[in-house]
Amino acid sequence: SVVHIGGLKIDFVQRSDYRQGTEIPLTKKEFDILQCLAEQIGSPVGPEAILTRVWGPQFVHYVQTLRVHVGNLRKKIEDDSSRLRIEGVRGVGYRLIADGMNGGGVPATVAGFAPSASLGEPVFDAER
């Protein structure tokens, strides 16, 4: 499936992401983190959940490693024209949000969800 949010198109099947038609090169770990956050758009995801999913349960205490990867991911997907950002939620984790979102979101598993893209809300479709 494909998620459109904040000017970014994330294709989970092809494992690629694009801004204005240009692919943004991400490492495997960066894409896995982005996918983990995109599946819970607007909702905070704890570091333990991300670490377990991306690295495995034996790495659940590698929080500094996650911070470094999230910092690198932010540099790649957030720019002056981007309406998308990864927000740290103190004591909870990280969430992926776009300008115009009020901190709430809709999980990427909801098929056919297409609110107003002009508000920066996520738009999901089934492109492959």
C-alpha positions in Angstrom: 0.0 0.0 0.0 0.9 3.7 -0.4 0.6 6.5 2.1 0.6 10.2 1.2 1.3 12.6 4.0 2.8 16.1 4.2 4.0 16.0 0.6 5.7 12.6 1.0 4.6 9.4 -0.7 5.6 6.3 1.1 5.3 3.0 -0.8 5.5 0.0 1.6 5.6 -2.6 -1.1 8.4 -1.1 -3.1 10.1 0.2 0.1 10.5 3.7 -1.4 9.5 7.2 -0.5 9.2 10.3 -2.7 8.8 14.0 -2.3 7.6 15.9 -5.4 8.4 12.9 -7.6 12.0 12.6 -6.4 13.0 9.5 -4.4 14.6 10.1 -1.0 17.3 7.6 -0.4 16.9 5.9 3.0 18.8 3.1 4.6 16.9 -0.1 5.4 16.7 0.9 9.1 15.6 4.5 8.3 12.8 3.1 6.1 11.8 0.6 8.7 11.5 3.4 11.3 9.5 5.5 8.9 7.2 2.6 8.1 6.7 1.9 11.8 5.7 5.6 12.4 3.6 5.9 9.2 1.5 2.9 10.2 0.5 4.9 13.4 0.3 8.4 11.8 -0.2 11.0 14.5 0.0 8.5 17.4 3.1 8.2 19.5 5.1 5.0 19.1 7.4 4.0 22.0 11.1 3.5 21.5 10.8 -0.1 22.7 8.2 -0.9 20.0 10.4 0.6 17.3 13.6 -1.0 18.5 11.9 -4.4 18.8 10.3 -4.2 15.3 13.3 -2.7 13.5 16.3 -4.3 15.3 14.7 -7.2 17.3 13.8 -7.7 21.0 17.5 -8.1 22.0 18.1 -4.5 21.1 15.3 -2.9 23.2 17.7 -0.9 25.3 19.6 0.7 22.4 17.7 4.0 22.7 20.7 6.1 21.7 21.0 4.1 18.5 17.3 4.9 17.7 17.9 8.6 18.5 20.7 8.7 16.0 18.7 7.0 13.3 15.7 9.2 13.9 17.9 12.3 13.7 19.3 11.1 10.3 15.8 10.3 9.1 14.6 13.8 10.1 17.4 15.4 8.1 16.2 13.4 5.0 12.5 13.8 5.2 12.1 17.2 6.8 13.2 20.3 4.9 12.0 23.9 4.5 9.3 22.9 2.1 8.2 19.8 4.0 5.0 19.8 5.9 6.0 16.5 7.5 8.0 16.0 10.7 8.9 13.4 13.3 8.0 14.8 16.6 9.4 13.5 19.9 6.8 13.0 22.6 8.5 13.4 25.9 8.4 10.2 28.0 6.4 8.4 25.3 8.3 8.1 22.0 8.0 9.5 18.4 5.1 10.3 16.1 4.9 11.2 12.4 2.8 14.3 11.8 2.1 16.8 9.1 1.2 20.4 9.4 -2.5 20.8 9.9 -2.8 17.6 11.9 -3.8 18.1 15.5 -1.7 15.2 16.8 -4.4 12.7 15.9 -4.1 10.3 13.0 -5.4 7.3 11.3 -3.5 4.0 11.1 -2.2 3.1 7.6 -4.2 -0.1 7.8 -7.4 1.8 7.2 -8.1 1.2 3.6 -9.6 4.0 1.5 -9.1 6.8 4.0 -8.7 10.0 2.0 -9.3 13.2 4.1 -8.4 16.6 2.7 -4.7 16.5 1.6 -4.7 20.4 1.7 -4.9 20.1 5.5 -1.8 17.9 5.6 -3.9 14.9 6.6 -2.8 11.5 5.5 -4.2 10.1 2.2 -4.1 6.3 1.7 -4.5 4.3 -1.4 -3.8 0.9 -2.7 -1.3 1.7 -5.4 1.3 -0.9 -6.1 
